[in-house]
Amino acid sequence: MRIAIAGATGRVGVPAVEIARARGHDVVALTRCDGVDLVTGAGADAALGGVDVVIDVTHHETRSTRRSVDFFTAVTTTLLDAEVRAGVRHHIALSIVGIDGQSSGYYAGKLAQEAAVQAGPVPWTLLRATQFHEFAGQIWEIASVGPVHLAPRMRTQPIAAREVASYLVDLAEGRPRGRARDLAGPHEESLVAMVRAYGRAIGRPATRWRVPAVSLPGAFGRWQRDGSALPGPDATLGEQTFAEWVEETRAAR
């Protein structure tokens, strides 16, 4: 099978490429480095020649609602239009568990992406996954003020990015499903505890003073704390725990 992966250099894209190739698939990377601009569409038609399935795991680091919506709408429209011309039979998009009702920031863009996929002309599968284990490291890096690293209070059920990648390849090997079951990690975790554990794993003191817990304001803060980001009871669960990922991170340093 010929599988194209949009976002092939990202956190999920890299293992998705490796896993698909290990299973014997012909993989096409849809990245600017490979001559494809998914916003403008340059190079997309040539890259999708003979492709059976497209997996979209693109990411855009922004807190701006407009930029997020514009990016994901443009990329999805570009991909679907090119897929129609190329005769692609299956479009798969990765989204996020629990984002219904979010109207601002990054999540608004993901909802716009979902809507475009569902309204589009290509048979589709939409997979929502929970935050990745690596989310703790992202928060450690971006939510810092001098030596202090802020840890938002959030209930989450993190999953290994590689397990998400593997499941996406599973979906690519099957028929379009529409909305697939949500995918989550094996256990609920506290994001505060996750960030502190990450700090210890990288050799930084993770005391309460250095990693204070904070409650974000407004509807988004309530969404983080009230369990809305958790999967439902019918979700598919991964295997690697956050604690196991932390040990891997510690050992790799």
C-alpha beads as a LAMMPS data file, in Angstrom:
LAMMPS data file: protein, C-alpha beads

253 atoms
252 bonds

1 atom types
1 bond types

-500.0 500.0 xlo xhi
-500.0 500.0 ylo yhi
-500.0 500.0 zlo zhi

Masses

1 110.0

Atoms # bond

1 1 1 0.000 0.000 0.000
2 1 1 1.166 3.524 -0.750
3 1 1 0.631 5.768 2.281
4 1 1 1.245 9.507 2.369
5 1 1 1.904 11.107 5.754
6 1 1 1.348 14.831 6.227
7 1 1 3.459 16.068 9.118
8 1 1 5.979 13.271 8.661
9 1 1 8.701 15.063 10.644
10 1 1 6.575 15.611 13.755
11 1 1 6.152 13.795 17.049
12 1 1 3.680 11.295 15.610
13 1 1 4.755 11.543 11.986
14 1 1 8.286 10.238 12.508
15 1 1 7.249 6.952 14.176
16 1 1 4.318 6.613 11.747
17 1 1 6.759 6.670 8.825
18 1 1 9.021 4.126 10.546
19 1 1 6.158 1.778 11.444
20 1 1 4.515 1.938 8.021
21 1 1 7.796 1.201 6.260
22 1 1 8.571 -1.631 8.668
23 1 1 5.253 -3.194 7.666
24 1 1 6.233 -3.072 4.019
25 1 1 4.262 -0.033 2.888
26 1 1 5.506 2.525 0.384
27 1 1 5.554 5.792 2.347
28 1 1 5.446 9.306 0.926
29 1 1 6.392 12.152 3.274
30 1 1 4.363 15.310 2.702
31 1 1 6.683 17.977 4.075
32 1 1 8.314 21.150 2.829
33 1 1 11.656 19.342 2.915
34 1 1 10.180 16.922 0.391
35 1 1 8.907 19.713 -1.856
36 1 1 5.312 19.841 -0.610
37 1 1 3.720 22.969 0.861
38 1 1 0.419 21.917 2.382
39 1 1 -0.778 25.479 2.878
40 1 1 -0.361 26.629 -0.718
41 1 1 -0.684 23.188 -2.289
42 1 1 2.622 23.395 -4.142
43 1 1 3.905 19.894 -4.919
44 1 1 0.864 18.107 -3.499
45 1 1 -0.481 16.738 -6.777
46 1 1 2.828 15.182 -7.773
47 1 1 3.407 13.716 -4.303
48 1 1 -0.008 12.043 -4.125
49 1 1 0.292 10.154 -7.386
50 1 1 -0.616 6.511 -6.763
51 1 1 -1.309 7.091 -3.057
52 1 1 -4.020 4.937 -1.459
53 1 1 -4.300 6.567 1.974
54 1 1 -3.326 9.916 3.500
55 1 1 -2.603 10.227 7.227
56 1 1 -2.704 13.836 8.430
57 1 1 -0.750 14.448 11.635
58 1 1 0.200 18.042 10.888
59 1 1 0.724 20.403 13.806
60 1 1 0.878 24.179 14.137
61 1 1 2.297 25.632 17.340
62 1 1 0.118 28.633 18.112
63 1 1 -2.258 29.966 20.742
64 1 1 -4.007 32.207 18.225
65 1 1 -7.496 31.091 17.285
66 1 1 -7.330 32.716 13.863
67 1 1 -3.934 31.244 12.989
68 1 1 -4.937 27.786 14.152
69 1 1 -8.220 27.807 12.251
70 1 1 -6.599 29.251 9.130
71 1 1 -3.775 26.697 9.166
72 1 1 -5.839 23.557 9.696
73 1 1 -8.540 24.682 7.292
74 1 1 -5.987 25.455 4.580
75 1 1 -4.053 22.204 5.024
76 1 1 -7.179 20.048 5.086
77 1 1 -8.648 21.756 2.026
78 1 1 -5.366 21.417 0.144
79 1 1 -5.071 17.737 0.989
80 1 1 -8.670 16.824 0.169
81 1 1 -8.631 18.682 -3.155
82 1 1 -5.376 17.005 -4.186
83 1 1 -6.631 13.618 -2.999
84 1 1 -9.690 13.875 -5.216
85 1 1 -7.511 14.618 -8.237
86 1 1 -5.172 11.725 -7.351
87 1 1 -7.931 9.209 -6.622
88 1 1 -6.966 8.710 -2.963
89 1 1 -9.489 6.401 -1.298
90 1 1 -9.051 7.148 2.403
91 1 1 -8.196 10.248 4.453
92 1 1 -7.240 9.855 8.126
93 1 1 -6.919 12.798 10.508
94 1 1 -5.622 12.880 14.070
95 1 1 -7.466 15.078 16.542
96 1 1 -7.801 15.497 20.307
97 1 1 -10.120 13.891 22.860
98 1 1 -12.714 16.098 24.506
99 1 1 -12.416 19.274 22.440
100 1 1 -16.099 19.632 21.597
101 1 1 -17.262 23.118 22.503
102 1 1 -13.788 24.671 22.501
103 1 1 -13.978 27.943 20.587
104 1 1 -10.536 29.454 20.958
105 1 1 -6.860 28.725 20.575
106 1 1 -5.322 25.611 19.087
107 1 1 -8.371 23.434 19.725
108 1 1 -10.576 25.683 17.595
109 1 1 -8.323 24.861 14.659
110 1 1 -8.608 21.140 15.317
111 1 1 -12.397 21.394 15.368
112 1 1 -12.273 23.267 12.056
113 1 1 -10.107 20.456 10.683
114 1 1 -12.588 17.829 11.846
115 1 1 -15.483 19.696 10.236
116 1 1 -13.637 20.008 6.932
117 1 1 -12.776 16.304 6.876
118 1 1 -16.333 15.239 7.647
119 1 1 -17.770 17.561 4.994
120 1 1 -15.153 16.624 2.417
121 1 1 -15.380 14.395 -0.650
122 1 1 -12.890 11.693 0.430
123 1 1 -13.951 8.721 2.618
124 1 1 -12.507 9.421 6.042
125 1 1 -11.498 8.212 9.467
126 1 1 -11.133 10.603 12.376
127 1 1 -9.110 9.514 15.410
128 1 1 -9.130 11.532 18.590
129 1 1 -6.291 10.805 21.017
130 1 1 -5.492 12.163 24.452
131 1 1 -2.404 14.236 25.220
132 1 1 0.925 12.499 24.693
133 1 1 3.350 11.638 27.480
134 1 1 5.603 14.301 25.974
135 1 1 3.022 16.927 26.955
136 1 1 4.721 17.145 30.350
137 1 1 7.960 18.217 28.696
138 1 1 6.161 20.778 26.554
139 1 1 4.591 22.357 29.631
140 1 1 7.946 22.320 31.432
141 1 1 9.508 24.301 28.576
142 1 1 6.789 26.814 27.747
143 1 1 5.222 27.534 31.157
144 1 1 8.295 28.836 32.924
145 1 1 9.234 32.099 34.599
146 1 1 12.927 32.124 35.470
147 1 1 13.623 29.053 37.626
148 1 1 9.916 28.444 38.226
149 1 1 7.973 26.024 36.004
150 1 1 4.209 26.370 36.255
151 1 1 2.096 23.216 36.181
152 1 1 -1.574 23.687 35.235
153 1 1 -4.075 21.594 37.133
154 1 1 -5.464 19.151 34.590
155 1 1 -6.909 15.657 34.534
156 1 1 -5.518 13.741 31.595
157 1 1 -4.898 10.171 30.437
158 1 1 -1.701 10.461 28.409
159 1 1 -0.587 8.039 25.733
160 1 1 2.713 7.255 24.042
161 1 1 3.049 9.090 20.725
162 1 1 4.463 5.949 19.133
163 1 1 1.347 3.985 20.079
164 1 1 -0.776 6.665 18.417
165 1 1 1.382 6.364 15.304
166 1 1 0.998 2.576 15.268
167 1 1 -2.768 2.814 15.615
168 1 1 -2.963 5.307 12.756
169 1 1 -1.135 2.842 10.513
170 1 1 -3.602 0.148 11.652
171 1 1 -6.429 2.422 10.525
172 1 1 -4.697 3.068 7.199
173 1 1 -4.621 -0.667 6.558
174 1 1 -8.392 -0.892 6.982
175 1 1 -11.504 0.656 5.519
176 1 1 -12.688 4.195 6.337
177 1 1 -14.470 4.153 9.694
178 1 1 -15.807 7.661 10.119
179 1 1 -15.288 8.541 13.763
180 1 1 -13.045 5.872 15.303
181 1 1 -13.019 5.052 18.991
182 1 1 -11.008 7.504 21.056
183 1 1 -7.460 6.451 21.885
184 1 1 -5.967 7.045 25.345
185 1 1 -3.262 5.894 27.700
186 1 1 -3.788 3.194 30.313
187 1 1 -4.193 5.442 33.383
188 1 1 -5.504 8.850 34.369
189 1 1 -2.754 11.194 35.551
190 1 1 -2.437 14.630 37.118
191 1 1 -0.632 17.037 34.815
192 1 1 0.926 18.681 37.872
193 1 1 2.458 15.366 38.940
194 1 1 3.530 14.684 35.360
195 1 1 5.416 17.972 35.042
196 1 1 7.134 17.466 38.379
197 1 1 8.122 13.906 37.421
198 1 1 9.518 15.158 34.119
199 1 1 11.615 17.746 35.961
200 1 1 13.098 15.049 38.168
201 1 1 13.758 12.821 35.132
202 1 1 15.867 15.489 33.428
203 1 1 17.840 16.137 36.590
204 1 1 16.145 19.350 37.686
205 1 1 14.798 19.878 41.200
206 1 1 11.039 19.547 41.051
207 1 1 10.062 20.963 44.416
208 1 1 6.649 22.525 44.974
209 1 1 8.320 25.934 45.024
210 1 1 9.929 25.378 41.639
211 1 1 6.888 23.655 40.088
212 1 1 3.787 25.224 41.625
213 1 1 0.332 24.019 40.632
214 1 1 -1.839 26.680 39.001
215 1 1 -5.495 26.743 37.981
216 1 1 -6.009 28.433 34.642
217 1 1 -8.966 30.837 34.585
218 1 1 -12.187 30.715 32.619
219 1 1 -13.921 27.982 30.696
220 1 1 -10.669 26.470 29.431
221 1 1 -9.314 26.109 32.958
222 1 1 -12.530 24.415 34.070
223 1 1 -12.299 22.126 31.031
224 1 1 -8.828 21.059 32.127
225 1 1 -9.905 20.326 35.683
226 1 1 -13.366 18.776 35.341
227 1 1 -12.393 15.658 33.383
228 1 1 -13.611 16.854 29.983
229 1 1 -10.216 15.930 28.487
230 1 1 -10.565 12.308 29.603
231 1 1 -11.706 9.518 27.268
232 1 1 -15.063 7.804 27.520
233 1 1 -15.518 4.230 28.770
234 1 1 -15.407 2.774 25.246
235 1 1 -11.990 4.231 24.378
236 1 1 -9.167 2.056 23.086
237 1 1 -6.313 2.090 25.614
238 1 1 -2.590 2.006 24.989
239 1 1 -0.046 0.063 27.021
240 1 1 2.875 2.283 28.029
241 1 1 2.279 4.137 31.290
242 1 1 3.513 7.644 31.924
243 1 1 5.823 6.279 34.638
244 1 1 7.431 3.936 32.109
245 1 1 7.893 6.816 29.678
246 1 1 9.534 8.892 32.422
247 1 1 11.998 6.067 33.097
248 1 1 12.811 5.897 29.382
249 1 1 13.394 9.642 29.387
250 1 1 15.669 9.401 32.431
251 1 1 17.655 6.522 30.952
252 1 1 18.118 8.320 27.628
253 1 1 19.838 11.325 29.210

Bonds

1 1 1 2
2 1 2 3
3 1 3 4
4 1 4 5
5 1 5 6
6 1 6 7
7 1 7 8
8 1 8 9
9 1 9 10
10 1 10 11
11 1 11 12
12 1 12 13
13 1 13 14
14 1 14 15
15 1 15 16
16 1 16 17
17 1 17 18
18 1 18 19
19 1 19 20
20 1 20 21
21 1 21 22
22 1 22 23
23 1 23 24
24 1 24 25
25 1 25 26
26 1 26 27
27 1 27 28
28 1 28 29
29 1 29 30
30 1 30 31
31 1 31 32
32 1 32 33
33 1 33 34
34 1 34 35
35 1 35 36
36 1 36 37
37 1 37 38
38 1 38 39
39 1 39 40
40 1 40 41
41 1 41 42
42 1 42 43
43 1 43 44
44 1 44 45
45 1 45 46
46 1 46 47
47 1 47 48
48 1 48 49
49 1 49 50
50 1 50 51
51 1 51 52
52 1 52 53
53 1 53 54
54 1 54 55
55 1 55 56
56 1 56 57
57 1 57 58
58 1 58 59
59 1 59 60
60 1 60 61
61 1 61 62
62 1 62 63
63 1 63 64
64 1 64 65
65 1 65 66
66 1 66 67
67 1 67 68
68 1 68 69
69 1 69 70
70 1 70 71
71 1 71 72
72 1 72 73
73 1 73 74
74 1 74 75
75 1 75 76
76 1 76 77
77 1 77 78
78 1 78 79
79 1 79 80
80 1 80 81
81 1 81 82
82 1 82 83
83 1 83 84
84 1 84 85
85 1 85 86
86 1 86 87
87 1 87 88
88 1 88 89
89 1 89 90
90 1 90 91
91 1 91 92
92 1 92 93
93 1 93 94
94 1 94 95
95 1 95 96
96 1 96 97
97 1 97 98
98 1 98 99
99 1 99 100
100 1 100 101
101 1 101 102
102 1 102 103
103 1 103 104
104 1 104 105
105 1 105 106
106 1 106 107
107 1 107 108
108 1 108 109
109 1 109 110
110 1 110 111
111 1 111 112
112 1 112 113
113 1 113 114
114 1 114 115
115 1 115 116
116 1 116 117
117 1 117 118
118 1 118 119
119 1 119 120
120 1 120 121
121 1 121 122
122 1 122 123
123 1 123 124
124 1 124 125
125 1 125 126
126 1 126 127
127 1 127 128
128 1 128 129
129 1 129 130
130 1 130 131
131 1 131 132
132 1 132 133
133 1 133 134
134 1 134 135
135 1 135 136
136 1 136 137
137 1 137 138
138 1 138 139
139 1 139 140
140 1 140 141
141 1 141 142
142 1 142 143
143 1 143 144
144 1 144 145
145 1 145 146
146 1 146 147
147 1 147 148
148 1 148 149
149 1 149 150
150 1 150 151
151 1 151 152
152 1 152 153
153 1 153 154
154 1 154 155
155 1 155 156
156 1 156 157
157 1 157 158
158 1 158 159
159 1 159 160
160 1 160 161
161 1 161 162
162 1 162 163
163 1 163 164
164 1 164 165
165 1 165 166
166 1 166 167
167 1 167 168
168 1 168 169
169 1 169 170
170 1 170 171
171 1 171 172
172 1 172 173
173 1 173 174
174 1 174 175
175 1 175 176
176 1 176 177
177 1 177 178
178 1 178 179
179 1 179 180
180 1 180 181
181 1 181 182
182 1 182 183
183 1 183 184
184 1 184 185
185 1 185 186
186 1 186 187
187 1 187 188
188 1 188 189
189 1 189 190
190 1 190 191
191 1 191 192
192 1 192 193
193 1 193 194
194 1 194 195
195 1 195 196
196 1 196 197
197 1 197 198
198 1 198 199
199 1 199 200
200 1 200 201
201 1 201 202
202 1 202 203
203 1 203 204
204 1 204 205
205 1 205 206
206 1 206 207
207 1 207 208
208 1 208 209
209 1 209 210
210 1 210 211
211 1 211 212
212 1 212 213
213 1 213 214
214 1 214 215
215 1 215 216
216 1 216 217
217 1 217 218
218 1 218 219
219 1 219 220
220 1 220 221
221 1 221 222
222 1 222 223
223 1 223 224
224 1 224 225
225 1 225 226
226 1 226 227
227 1 227 228
228 1 228 229
229 1 229 230
230 1 230 231
231 1 231 232
232 1 232 233
233 1 233 234
234 1 234 235
235 1 235 236
236 1 236 237
237 1 237 238
238 1 238 239
239 1 239 240
240 1 240 241
241 1 241 242
242 1 242 243
243 1 243 244
244 1 244 245
245 1 245 246
246 1 246 247
247 1 247 248
248 1 248 249
249 1 249 250
250 1 250 251
251 1 251 252
252 1 252 253
